[in-house]
Amino acid sequence: MNTAARHDPEMSRPQLYGGFGGFARPPYSQPTAYGAAPIDVGKASGFFARTQRQRLNVVPICQCFLLPWLLFCAVFAAVSFELHFTSPGLCWAVVGLALLAVALTAGCAAIGAWRKYRSAGAGNYSAFGVDAGAAHPPTWVTFLALSFLAAWVLAVVLGNMNFWTNMQPYYDYHNLNSHTSINPARMRGQEFMDAGRVLFTNNSVLDLRRSIGFRNLDTYCVAPITIRSEDQGTLLSLESYDFWAVGLDCCQTHAADFHCGEFDNPQARQGLRLLRDDQRQFFRLAVQQAEATYSIKADHPLFFYWVSDAGAEVQTFRDDGYRYFLIGMLVHFAWQLLCVTLAIFAFAKLGHL
């Protein structure tokens, strides 16, 4: 037999070896069962088609990775820091512009999806029900819109938490005045309504014997700030106790058991003003309870956290605010990287890269 005929791919096995009933094999077809039509591999579609290797479209991938993270950082910074404190209207205008960008991106995704639906309705359908000749669906635009929305929501929520917990107290303390050499026996609370940080005289101490707590879910603890006599070292009784050290859940309700802040630090002589209005009324009730229990008077009580370095405590608020902002940036960066990576694998399976 001819050698060329032996290797002819168009010849069936019986015909190749000279057997009776041989037939020519149809080109580019697969063997089929008796009575079934051959399947053309070159025209197969859907799950049976051999998909070509997809090339990564780097530009939309980079956009979907960087743009949501940049939007998150911008909104997070606007809501967290000084702009929110000095110009809240401008701050929320920036947040609104960011939301407008989210809405525009979502609109582009919706328009692209509508166009895909229209083209799929008029064209030929593949195994997935999508027009095989239509343009690629806007998968990355949809992903970008969803990433923008998630970044915006997270930035607003986390930014408000960071602002009210850390940065707003820091700005408040810096806007209030600092006073030194305050003598609780000679000075009254009305003189220091604008006090944020105070430094008491060296002989100022806490009168733990007259401390008390008021219970309302939390225990609001108060202890009067008085002075110690220089000759005998005894605690002096004051005409009006206008300066009080405070704390939460650090005492018993009906006993002199105050252990809040640096109550046992002999170097503590400074006070950091209580700023929370929602707590002030309960501390006033605790003072009224102390007045009735110990037969003392407090004409105009001011509340302070008893510390050794009020300036360092204020800087702690700022440091915590910047640290949480940096952590939020890094965590969102990693989160967005993970989402984009998962989207690449998902779109690669769908052939939408």
TIVO-662407 format. One record per residue: residue in three letters; z, x, y of N, C-alpha, C, O, CB in turn. Coordinates in steps of 0.1 Angstrom, whole numbers, plus 5000, padded with zeros to 4 digits. Atoms other than C-alpha are relative to their C-alpha. Glycine has a CB too. Example, Ala and Ser with C-alpha at 12.3 -4.5 7.8 and 13.67 -1.06 7.14 Angstrom:
residues 2
Ala500050094988507851234955500050095012500750195012501249905000Ser500049914989507151374989500849925011500949975022498650045005
***
This chain:
residues 353
Met500050084988500050005000500050095012500550205012501249905000Asn500149934988499350115035501450025006502249935006499149925011Thr498749964995502250295051500349925012501549885015500150155003Ala499850084988501750115084500449864998501249805004498750015009Ala499750135003501849785068501449994995502149884996499149944989Arg498650005006505149875050501049995011502149935009500250134992His499050014989506849915084499649905011500149915022500150145006Asp500550094990505049635102501149895001501449824991498749934996Pro499050094999507849415116499549855000500349764998500850025013Glu500550135000505549115117499749944986499449824985498750005008Met500350055014505149095079501349964993502350034995499350114992Ser498950045008507548905057500150094987499250164984500049854996Arg499849915011509049075027499149984988498650084983501549994995Pro500950025011506848915000498650055004497950114996499849854996Gln501449954996503648985020500050155001499050224998499649945014Leu499949854999504849345026499850074987499150174986501350045006Tyr500149945014505049414989498849944992498849964980501249994993Gly501250065007501849214980500349884992499549844984499550104991Gly499750125008503648914966499249885005498749885016501549975001Phe500750134997502148564966500849925010502049925008499649924987Gly499450094991502948334994500650065012501450005020501149924993Gly499449944989503848585020499549945013498449885013499650155000Phe500450064987503748475057500450105011501350185010500649875002Ala499749924989503648645090501349955007501449835010498850015010Arg498750044994507148645107499749985015499150065022501150114998Pro500250024986507048485141500850105009501950145006500449855004Pro499449894992507848725169501349945007501449825011499150055011Tyr498750034993511448725184500749884996501249805004499750005015Ser499450115005512748465162501150044989501050154984499049904993Gln498949975010515848445139499649924987499049814988501349965005Pro500250075012515648345102500849865001501949865005500550084988Thr499350135000516447975098500049944986499349994977499249905010Ala500050075012517147735070498749934997497949915007501249904999Tyr501350065004514347565051499949875008500849785008499949974985Gly500250134993512847285072500550005015500349905022500649894993Ala499449994986514547405105499050085009498450175004501450055000Ala500949924990512647525136500750135003501950135005499749915012Pro499449874996513147885145500650005014500049935022499050124998Ile499349994987515447975174499450125007499550235002501550004998Asp500549894992513848175201501150075007501750015016498949955010Val498949934994516348435211499850035014500750025022500250144993Gly500249974986514648515243500249885009500349895021498650055001Lys499850124992514948155254501349934998501549825003498949904997Ala498750075002518448075242500850005013500750095021500850084989Ser499250014988520847965268501449964996501749934984499449905010Gly498750045002524447875272500850104993500850224996500149864993Phe499149915007526948015248499250104991499750214987501049924991Phe500749925009524148155226499150115007498550205001499049924992Ala500849904993522548365254500750135001501950135002499649955014Arg499549864998523048735256500150025015499150055022499250114993Thr499949984986524448775291499850145004500250234997501449955005Gln500249874995523449065312501350065006502249985010498950015010Arg498849934994526049315325500149965015499149985022500050154998Gln499850044986527449185358500350125009501250205005501149895001Arg499649894990527549415388501049955010500849845015498750055007Leu498950044991530649395409499550005015498850095019501250104999Asn500350024986530049265444501250055008502249985010499649865004Val498849944995532449505462500449945013501649935016499750155002Val499650054986532349355497500949874999501949885005498749965008Pro499150125000533749005489501350034993502449984996499449884993Ile498749965007536349165465500950075010502150045010499750094988Cys499249934990537549395493500549905010501749915015499350115007Gln499650104990537649105517501149914995502049885002498849915004Cys498950095006539648885493501350084998502350014997499549954987Phe498849925001542049175489500750035013501950015014499750124992Leu499449954988542549295524500349895010501449895017499150105006Leu499950104989542048985547501249924998502049895008498849925000Pro498850085001544848765532501250095003502250045008500149944986Trp498849914997547249065533500250035015501350035020499950134992Leu500049984986546349135569500549885007501349885017498750055006Leu499550124994546848775578501549984998502249935007499249884995Phe498550025004550248765560500850105009501850055015500250044986Cys499349904992551349085579500149955015501149965021499450144999Ala500150044986550248945613500949885002501749885012498649965004Val499250124998551948605609501550034997502349985004499549894991Phe498649965004555048755592500650085012501850055015500050094988Ala499549934988555448995622500249915012501249925019499150125004Ala499950094989554848725648501249914999501949895009498749925002Val498950095002557448495633501350084999502450025002499849914988Ser498749935002560048765625500650075012501850075013499750114989Phe499649904990560248975656500149945014500249825016499250125000Glu499750034986560648965694499249895006499749815014500050125009Leu500850104994557748745702500549864997500549775005498650014994His499350135003559548455684501249975009501549865012500450004985Phe498850024992562648515705499749985015500349905021500950124998Thr500350004985561148575740499049895003499149835014499550135004Ser501050094998558048355737499749924988498749944981498750075005Pro500250085013558348095709498749925001498149904990501149914998Gly501350084999555347895723498850094996497950054989499849955014Leu501149905003553048205721500150034985499050054979500150125009Cys499949975014554448285687499449894991498649924982501550024996Trp500650115008553547945673498549985003497849924994500849875002Ala501550004998550147965690499350104991498250074986499750035015Val500649905009549448275670500049954986499049964978500850145000Val500050065014550548095638499049894999498449884989501449944998Gly501150105001548247805647498650064999497850004992500149915012Leu501349945001545348035652499750054986498650044980499850125010Ala500249965014545948185618499849884991499049894981501350074995Leu500350125008546047835603498649955002498049904993501049895004Leu501450044998542747765620499050084992498150034987499750015015Ala500849915008541248065603500149964985499049964978500550155001Val499950065013542547925570499249884998498549864988501549974996Ala500750135001541047585577498450035000497749974993500349915012Leu501449975000537647745586499550064987498450024982499750105012Thr500449945013537547945554500049894989499149894981501050114996Ala500050115010538447635534498849915002498249864993501349915001Gly501250084997535647445552498750074994497950004989499949985015Cys501149935006533147715542499949994985498949974979500050155004Ala499950025015534347695506499549864996498849844986501450034995Ala500450145003533947315507498549985002497949914994500849905009Ile501450014997530447335522499250074989498250014984499650065013Gly500749935011529347585495500149934988499149924980500650144999Ala499950085012530747375468499149875000498649834990501549954998Trp500950124999528847065481498650044998497849974992500249945014Arg501449965002525647255483499750034985498650004980499750135008Lys500249975014526147375447499949874992499049864983501250084995Tyr500150135007526747015436498749945003498149884993501149915005Arg501350064997523646895454498850074992498050004987499750015015Ser501049925007521447175439500149984985499049974978500150145003Ala499850035014522947115405499549864996499049844985501450024995Gly500450145003522146745407498549994999498049894993500649915010Ala501550014999518446805414499350094991498150084989499550025014Gly500749905008517747095391500249994985500649884980500550145004Asn499949995014517747195355501450044997502050125004499050104993Tyr498649985004521047205337500150114989499350114980500749884996Ser499849915011522347485316501149944991501449824992500550145006Ala499050055010524947465288501349955007502049875002500350104990Phe498750034993527747445315499749885010500649845017500550125008Gly500250114991526047155334499750055014499849975023501149915000Val500349954987525047375364498650055000498050104990500950125003Asp501449974998521547435377499850154998500550235004499549965013Ala500249855003520347765362499350075011499550195012499250014987Gly500749944989518147825392500750005013500250065023498749945001Ala499350014987520747745419500750135003500850224995501049894999Ala499349884996522548005439501450014994501949914988500150015016His498749985006525848155427501049915008500949905020500450155001Pro499050084994528747915434500950085009501150205006500849924990Pro499149924991531148015462501350034994502349995000500149935014Thr498749985007533848135439500950095009502150065010499850074986Trp499249914992535048425461500449945013501549965018499250135003Val499650074988535048205492501149904997502149895005498849925006Thr498950095004537147955474501350084997502450045002499749924987Phe498949925003539448225462500650055013501850065015499750124991Leu499649954987539648365498500849895007501849925014498950055008Ala499450114993540548025512501449974994502449955001499249874999Leu498750025007543347975486501050125003502250095005499949994985Ser499249894997544648325493500550005014501750035017499350134997Phe499650024986544648265530501149905002502149925009498849965009Leu499050104999546647945526501350054994502450025000499549884992Ala498749955006549248105503500650115009501850115011499750064986Ala499549904991549548405527500649945012501749985017498950105004Trp499550074988550048175557501349934997502349955005499049905005Val498750075003552747965540501150104998502250085003499849914988Leu498949905003554648265527500450075013501650105014499550104990Ala499749934987554448445561500949915009501949965014498750045007Val499250094991555848145580501449984994502449995001499349865001Val498750035006558648075555500950135000502050125004499849954985Leu499249885000559748435550500350065014501350115016499250114992Gly499849964986559248515587501249935006502049995013498849995008Asn498850084994561648235597501350044994502350055001499849854998Met498849965006564148345572500550135005501750155008499850014984Asn499749874995564048705584500549995015501450065019498850094999Phe499650014985564248595621501449945001502250005008498949915007Trp498750064998567148365618501250074994502350064998500049854995Thr498949935007569148575594500350145007501450185007499650024986Asn499949864995568548925610499750025014500550075022499350094991Met500549964987566448955641500649925011500949975022498549995000Gln499550094989567748655661501450045004501750055016499949864996Pro498749954995571448775660499950135007500650165016500950014988Tyr500249874993570249125669499649985015500250045023499050094993Tyr500450024986568448995700501149935008501249965020498749925000Asp498950074993571348765709501150105005501550105016500649894992Tyr499049914996573849045709499550105011500350145019500450094987His500549914990571649265730499849935013499949995024498650064996Asn500150084987571248985756501449975005501549945017499249884998Leu498750024995574948935758500650135005500250245002500949944989Asn499449894994577249165777501050074991501550014981500749965013Ser499049925007579549435763501250035010501050065022499450134995His498849984991583149455777500950104993501050104980500749875002Thr499049905006585749735772501349985006501549915017499450145003Ser498650004995589449775777500549865002501149835012500150085013Ile499550134998590249415771501449994994501750034983499149904992Asn498650025004593949335770500349864997500249785007501050065011Pro499850145003594649015752501249935007501349815008500249984985Ala498850054993598048975770499749965014500449885020501150104998Arg500250024986596648985805498749935003498549885014500050145007Met501350054997593048855802499949874992500549844982498950104996Arg500250135005591848505795498649994994497750064998500349895010Gly501350025006588948375774498949965010497750005008500149904989Gln501050044991587148225804499450115007498350105013500749905011Glu500649894993586548565818498950074992498250154998501150105003Phe500949935009584448675789499149904992498849924980500750094990Met500950095007582148385782498750064996498050014987499749885009Asp501349945004579148615781500150124991499250204990499350045013Ala499749895008580748865758499350004987499349894980501550024998Gly500649995014578748975727500850114992501050094980498650045001Arg499249905007580649295719501150045010501050065022499150134997Val498849974992584149375731500850124994500850134982500949885002Leu499149895004586449675729501449975006501549975018499450145005Phe498650034996590149595730500850135003500350244999500749924989Thr499249894997592849825742500650064987500650004976501249965009Asn499649925012594350085718501249934993501349954981500450145003Asn498850075006597549875712499749864995500649784993501150005009Ser500450135005595549565702500049994985499450084979498749955006Val500050015014596149445667499949854996499949765005501350064994Leu500050145005595849135645501449954997502250034991499149994988Asp498750065003598848905643499849924987499649804987500549915012Leu500250065013598548835606501149904996500849814987499950104989Arg499050105003601748635606499649865004500249764999501450045007Arg500450134994600048355626498649974995497949895002500150015015Ser501350045005596848345606500149874992501149834987499450124991Ile500150135007595648025589498649984996497750045002500649895008Gly501450045005592647865572499849855001500749784998499750064987Phe500450145000590847535576498949984990497950054990499549965014Arg500950035011589047395546499049895002499549785005500849984987Asn501150105000585747215548498850064992497950124998499649965015Leu500949935009583647325518500350145000500850194990498549975004Asp499649874999584147675530501450005007501849915013499050095008Thr498749984994587547815542499750085013499350195012501050074991Tyr500249944987587447895580501350075004502350005007499549905011Cys498849924999589948175585500150055015499150105020500150114990Val499849954987591448275619501350075001502350044993500049885011Ala498849924997594048525631500050045014498950105019500150134990Pro500049964986595148585667500050155002500650224995501149935007Ile499949864996594548915684501050015011501049955021498550055005Thr498949984991597649035702500150155003499350234999501349944994Ile499749864997599149365714501450044994502249954992499950035015Arg498849955005601849585700500850075012500250155019499850104988Ser499349944990604649695723500150154998500250204987501549955001Glu500149865001604550065731501350074996501350174990499550065013Asp498749945002608250135729500649964986501050054979501049955010Gln499450045013609349935698499049984989499349984977500849875002Gly501050025010606049875681499949864994499349844984500150104989Thr500050135004606649505677498849925006498349955017501349935002Leu501050084995604049235681500549915011501549845009499349924989Leu499550084989604349055714499549864999498349844995499650075014Ser500550144999604148685718499349985013499850025024501249904999Leu500850014989601448585742500149855006500549764999498550034997Glu500050134994601348295767498949914995499049794993499950015015Ser501150075005597948195755499250104991498850214995499149945011Tyr500749925010596148335724498549955001498149864995500549984985Asp501450044997592448325736499050094992497850064992499750025015Phe500949925008591048595713500450004985501650034982500150155005Trp499750025014590848535676498950074991497750074994500049854997Ala500949945010589448725646499749894990500649814986500750124993Val500450115009587548505622499350064987498950174987499149905007Gly500849975012585948505587499949884991500649784993500850124992Leu500250115009584848285559500550034986500250144981498549964999Asp499549995013586548235526500850134997500650204987498849994990Cys499249885001588948525531501549985003502150075008499450125009Cys498550034997592348355534500349874992499449814986500349985015Gln499650135006594348065520500249905012500349945023501450024993Thr500050104990594447735538501349985007501349965019499649874994His498750034993598147695545501050124998502250104995500649874994Ala499249895001599448045543499550125009498350125011500250054985Ala500449894992599348365564499450114991500150204987501250065008Asp500749915010596848545541498650045005497650014998500049944986Phe501249974994594148675564499550144995500250244998500150005015His500649875004591948955548498550005002497750034993500450034985Cys501450004996588648925567499650125008500450175016499849875008Gly500549884992586549205580500850124997501350154986500049975015Glu499349875001588349535587501549975004502050045013499450115008Phe498750044996591749365589501150114998502150125005500549884993Asp499049895004593549665573499650145005500150245000500150004985Asn500549874994591649935592500850035013500549965023498550005002Pro499249974988594050095618499150045012499550045023501050104998Gln500949954990590950225637499249885006498549905016499150104995Ala500850124995589449875642500649955013501849915013500049894989Arg499650054987589649775678498949925007499049895019500550125009Gln501250064994586349605684499849864994500149834983498850094999Gly500450135004585049255682498649975002498050005012500949895007Leu501450044999581649115675500049855000500549784991499150054987Arg499950144997581148765689499449914989498349944984499349975014Leu500650105009580648465666498949935008499249875018501149904995Leu501150064994577248325674499649864994498949795001498850095000Arg500550125007576748035650500849885005502049875004500250014985Asp499450124995577347705667500549914989501549834992499049935009Asp499650105011577547515634501450044994502049954988499050004989Gln498749955005580647725625501149995010502349985007499950134994Arg499049984990582447735658500949885001502149905003499350015014Gln499250124999583747375657501150014989502249964991499249874999Phe499149995011585447445624501150115002502250094999499350024986Phe499149904996587047765637501049945010502149985011499350135005Arg499250064990588347565666501149914994502249904998499249925010Leu499050085007589947315642501150094993502250054993499349924989Ala499049915006591647615624500950055011502150065008499250124994Val499149954989592947735658501049885003502249915006499250045012Gln499150114997594347385665501149984989502249954992499249875002Gln499150015011595947385631501150115002502350094999499350024987Ala499049894998597547725639500949975012502150005012499250145003Glu499250044988598747595673501249904995502349924999499249935011Ala499050105005600547305655501050074991502250034990499349884994Thr499249945010601847525627501050105006502250105002499250074989Tyr499149894994603247825648500549975014501150065020499250124999Ser499550034986603947645681499550105010500350155018501549995000Ile500649914990601547855701498949935007498749815004499450134993Lys501050064992598847785726498850095001498950215003500649975014Ala501349934998595247875729499149925009498549825005499250024986Asp500750084990593647755761498550004999497949894999500450055014His501549995002590147885756499750114990499450224993499350035014Pro500249905010589748055723498650054999497649984999500549954986Leu501249935003586948305717500150064986501150114983499650115011Phe500049965014585948405682499250134998498150145003499549894990Phe500649875003585148765670500250044986501150004979500550105010Tyr499849925013584548955638500750135003500250205012498650024993Trp499149884997587149225637499350124993499350134980501449984995Val500749885006585249565632500550125007501150125018498549985001Ser499749884994585649925640498950065009499150145017500450114989Asp501149954992582149985654499049885001498249864993499350124993Ala500950124998580449675668498650045002497749974998500549925012Gly501449954998577349875679499350024987498149994985500050125008Ala500649985013576749985643499749874993498749864986500950094992Glu500250125006577149635631498749935005498049864998501249905002Val501250064993574449515656498850074994497850004991500150015015Gln501249935005572049785644499749974986498649984981500350155002Thr500250045013572549675609499149874999498349864990501449964993Phe500950115000570949345617498550045002497649994995500449905012Arg501449954998567849525631499550074988498350054984500050095012Asp500549925011567649765602499749914988498749934981501150104995Asp500350095011567849475577498749925003498049904993501249904998Gly501250084996565149285596498750084997497850034991500049965014Tyr501149925002562749575595499850044985498750044980500150135008Arg500149975014563549655559499549884992498649904983501450044994Tyr500550115007562949305547498549975004497749934995500849875003Phe501450024996559649295567499250104992498150074987499850035015Leu500749915008558549615549499949964986498849984979500650145002Ile500050045014559549485515499049884998498349884989501449964996Gly500950115001557649165522498550045000497749994993500249905011Met501449955000554449355531499650074987498550044982499950115012Leu500349935013554649575500499949904988499049914980501050104997Val500150095011555349285477498849915001498149894990501349915000His501250084999552549075491498750084997497850034991499949945014Phe501149915003550249375489499850014984498650004980500250145005Ala500050005015551049405451499549874995498849864985501350054994Trp500350135005550749035446498549975002497849924993500849895007Gln501450024997547349015463499150084991498050044986499750025014Leu500749915008546149315443499949944985498949944979500650144999Leu499950065014547249135410499049885000498349864990501449964997Cys500850135000545548805420498550045000497749984993500349925012Val501449964999542248985429499550064986498450034982499750105011Thr500449945013542249175396499849894990498949904982501150104996Leu500150115009542848855376498749925003498149874994501249915000Ala501250084996540048685396498850074996497850014992500049985015Ile501249935004537648965388499749984985498649954981500250155003Phe500250025014538148925351499649854997498849834989501350034992Ala500450145002537948545353498649975005497849914997501049915008Phe501450034995534748545374499050084991497950034990499950045014Ala500949935009533248805351499749924988498549934983500650144996Lys500250085011533648575322499149885003498249834995501349954994Leu500850114996532048295342498650045005497749965007500749925011Gly501349954994529248515355499849985014498749965019498949944992His500150034986530048455391500350125009500650115021501049895003Leu499749884992530548815402498850025010498850125017500250124992
***
